[in-house]
Amino acid sequence: MRLERAAALAPGGVGNIGPGLDVLGMAVTGPGDRVIAERADEPGVTMSGAGHADLPRAADKNAAGIAANAVLERAGTLRDGVRLTLEKGLPISGGQGGSAASAVASAVAVNRLLGNPLDAIALFECALVAESQLSGRHGDNLASALFGGVILVRSLDPVDIVSLPWPAELRVVLAHPAQRLDTAAAREVLPSFIDRASVTAAMANVAAMVAAFASGDMALLGRALDDQIAEPARAVLLPGFVEAKAAALKAGALAGSISGGGPTSFYITDSDSTAAKIADAVRAEYDSRGIACDTRVSRVAPKGALTLADDATSA
């Protein structure tokens, strides 16, 4: 039966998860981005809703539109007409995987509209077209938005994505200050050359994090979540982050870092009560500097856009 309308919801997430630059991602409960795809008379992709006043209405400039066109091209249906409505639940340039969620939700929605001609890896690759054009070719947020859970992107050429287990007690505190940091700008400050000691430390920490997720060792996860490459480079762009992180650690966080390219930061713990204390401490630190900050306590979201109901929330 020919569908006239389909939709998909993709959760937000934490990119990098500290030292796992571009290779580790984690979907988290809470807001997400939703895309509604409808049949249209004119061939190609148009957008009836861009999701936010600051996002482009032109389909070839919007993450959802770019991903949708990639799906039509991959499916061999470029003469089909698709009209998109993007509903943004995630902040713009907020470091919570917003552009990735828009691209993934669009790819899944359009694929559903067409009768699901593409498999999961093809959908990932279509969303990657959008992410590459707008913020750089990396798949950590894309994979977590598509599949949910905690993921390792071992390779993009060819695509090789590994889903990891995670401790049931893991709590993730997200702190979103009233700041914006474009992902492309955050990537520009990354060092071009990295000394061997820093590379070795990053490799060891990522390996230890994978072991910690697999074994449920929260103490090891806290020790390994130590980003010595991207965090120092990006911290200078984020007023208040260094002090907020110190306040979180003092309040009991096992570790913390910048979520994706920022400005959102995240902190991990193993209890709801400690998570609440961390959220209060981080918010108070930003407030003391005249910076409004929203915080929330999340868990790992087990489902991504592939399996979430299109009208569900990721909470």
N, C-alpha and C positions, 0 to 999 in steps of 0.2 A: 504494500500500500504506500502510495506517495505521500510523504509528510509535507505539510505546509508550514510547520513551525517546530523548532526544537530548541533546547536550552541546555546550558551546562554551568556548573559552579565550580570554581577552583579555589582552594584555600591559599592563604598567605603562608609565608615561611621565613626561615632563618637561613640565609645563604652562607656558605663557607664554614659555618659552625666553628669559628676561630681559625685555627691553622689550616683548615681544609680548603684553601682558596680555589674556588671554581669546581671542586670535586665533591664536597660534602654539602648536603642540604637536608632540611628538616621542615616538614609541613606542621603547622601549629593550629590549634583550635582557635576559633574566633572569626573575625570578618574574612570575607573572600570576595572575589570578583565574579560576576554572573554575566553571561552573554546569551541573548536571545537571537536566534537566526530564523529568518522567515523568507519564504519564496518572494521573488520580485520579478516584474515583467522585463526589466532591462538587464542584459547580461552583465556579469561582473559583480563586484562588491560595493555596496553603498552603506552608509551609516546614518541611522535615524537618531542615534544617541551616542555621544562620544564618551559618556561616563563622568566627565568633569569639564568645567568651563575652561580649564587650562590645558585640556587635551585636544589634539587636532581632530576636526570632524572629517577630514579627508581620509579615506580608507587606506591610502598608500603611505600615510604618515602615522597612523594609529596602530598599536600593537595588535589589537583585535582584527583590524582590517587586513593587515599584512599577513597574519596567520591564516585568515579565512581564504585569501587569494591563493596562498600556498597550497591549501587543501584542495581547492578547485583545480589548480594546475596539476597536482599530484594525482588526483582522481580522474583527470581527463574530462572535466566538466566545466571548462572555462566559459561555455556559452550559457550556463545556468546563471540566473540572477539571484543574489542573496542580499538581504537587508539585515543589518546588525543593530542591536541595541545593547550597549555596554552599560552595566550597572556596577559602579565602583564602590566596593566596600573597603578597599585598602588605600592607604594614603599615597599621594603623588610624591615621587622621589623620596620615599620614606624608609627605604631599606627593609621592606617586608615582602619583597617579591611581587610588587604590584604589576609591573609590566609583564612579567612571566605569567602571572595568574590570568591576566587579560588575554594573552596570546593562547595559553592552554585552554581556557574556557571557550574561546572562539573556535579553535581547531576542533575540539570535541563536539561543540554544538553544531557546527557546519557538517562535520562527519555524520552525526546523527541525522541531520536533515537529509543528507544524500543516501541514507540507508547503510551507513557504516562500511564504506568500501575500504577504508584504511585501517591498518593495525596500529597498535600502541606506539611502536617505534617510528612509524611513518608520521604519526601525529606529533610526536616529540620533535622530529626533524622539521615539520612544518612550523611549529612554534619557535624552533630555533632560528628559522629565517627571520622572524620578527625581532627576536632578542638580539641577533647579530647586527641587524640594521640600526637598532635604537640604542643599545647599551653595551654591545660587545658579545663575542661568541663564547658563551659559557652556559652550562646546562644544569647547574646545581638547583636553582629555584624552579626551573622548568620541570625537572624530573620529580621533585617533591610535590609540585602543584598537580602534576599529572597522575602520579601513582600514590601519593600520600606517604606517611611514615618518614623514616630516615633513609636517605639514599646516598650511594657512592657512584659518581660518574667516573668510571675507570677510563673511558675513552669516548671521544666524539667521532673519530674516524677509524674504524666503524663505531657506531653507537654501542656502548656496553655499559648498562646501568645495573647496579647491584642494590637490592633492597636489604637493609640491615634491621635486626631486631633492636629493641630498646627497653630499658628498665621501666616497669610499670609505674614506679614511684617518681619518675623524672617530672619535674615541674620547670617550666620556662617562664621567667618574668620578662616581659617586653616593656621597654621604656621608650616612648616616642616624644622627644622634645619638639617644641614649635620651631622646627628648622626643616629645611629641605636640602638635599644633596643629590644632584644628578649622578646616576650610576657612571655615566661616561666620565664625568669630572673626577669621581672617586677612583676610577681606574687609571686616570692620567697621572696620579701622584704615586702610583706603585713604582718601586725601584726597577730600573732596567737590568741591573746587575745585582746579584745577591751572593754574598760570601758563602763559602762552603759550610762554615759552621752553622749559619742560619738555615741553609737548605737541609743539612743533616738533622737539625733540631726539628724542623717542620715535618720531615719524613717520619721521624721517630714519634712525634706527637700524633700525626694522623693515624699511623699504625696502632698506636696505643688507644686512640679514640675508637677505632673499629673494634679492637679487642674488648674495650670497656662496654660498648653498646652490645656486643655479642654475649658477654658474660654477665652483664648487669652490674658491673663494678662501678658504682657512682664515685667512689674516692679516686679511682684511676681516671675516670672521665674528667673529674675536676682538675687533676694534675696535668692531664694531657691537653686540656683546652687552653693552650698558651700560644697565641699568635705573635710571633716575633718579626713578621714581615709586613703584612697589610695594616695591622692595627697601629703600629707606631707612625706609619706614613699618613694614615687617614685621621688620626686623633687630632692633629693640628687644625683640621678643617671643622672640628666639632667642639665648639666651646662648651665646657662643662662636662664632657664625657669622662675625662681622666678622674675628676673629682667624684663623679657619680659612680664610677666603677669602684673606687676606693670605699665609698659609702656602702655599696652593695656587699663587698667582701667583708666589711666590718659587721654588717647585719647578718652574715651567715652564708652568703652565696659561696658555693664551691668553686665557681669560676664565672667569667663573663667576658664579653667582647662586643665588637661592633657587628650588628646584623647586616649581612651583605655589605653594601657600600655605605650604610648609615643614612640618616642620623640615628635611627633606632638602635638601641643597644639591648643585649639580652643577658640574662643571668640564670644559672641553673642551681637547683637545690632538690632535695628529696622529700620535702614536706610542705603542706599547704600553709602552716603557720609561719614557717621561715620565709616562704615565698611572699606572704603578706608583709612581713617586716622589711624584706628587701625592696618591695615596691614602694613602701612608705619612705624608706631611707633615700632611695634614688629620686623620688619625686620631690622630697624636701630639699635635697641638694641642688636640684635644678631651680626650684622656687627661690632658694636663697640667692641665686644669681640672676633673678629676674627673668627666668626662662620657664614658660609654662610647659608642663610635661604630663602626658597621659601614660598610665601604666596599666597593665593587665597581667593576670596569672593564667598561663595556658598550659596545655599538655600537647604531646605529639598527636597530630591529627592522623588517624590510621587510614583514612580514605582520601583519594585525590579526585580530580574531575572525572576520571574514567568510571568510577564506581559511586560517586556522590549523586544523590537525587538532585535534579536541577533546581528544585525549590527548597533544598535543605540548607541548613547552616553547618559550618564545619565544627561547631562546638559540640 
